[in-house]
Amino acid sequence: MENNIENIILEHLKALRAGQGKIEYELKEIKGRLSSLESSVASGRRDTVLQQEDIYRQQAAIDRIKERIDRIERRLDLTE
């Protein structure tokens, strides 16, 4: 009887160890996928920052062109 109890306990321990191994494997997979997701988010943020910088540069160029046009209009007396 005692031998059966030991066998049952051993079987349960083996099942627990196998379940733990599966959980560890899945956790490693999830960590890898999370790292990939974090990299994608960081890349998207970099792209957004670069696009925003382009917009600021374009706006600065437009402002300089507008100032030049205003100055030309004043010199030619084209302003109202």
Secondary structure, DSSP 4 states (H G I P E B T S, - for coil): -HHHHHHHHHHHHHHHHHHHHHHHHHHHHHHHHHHHHHHHHHHHHHHHHHHHHHHHHHHHHHHHHHHHHHHHHHHTT---
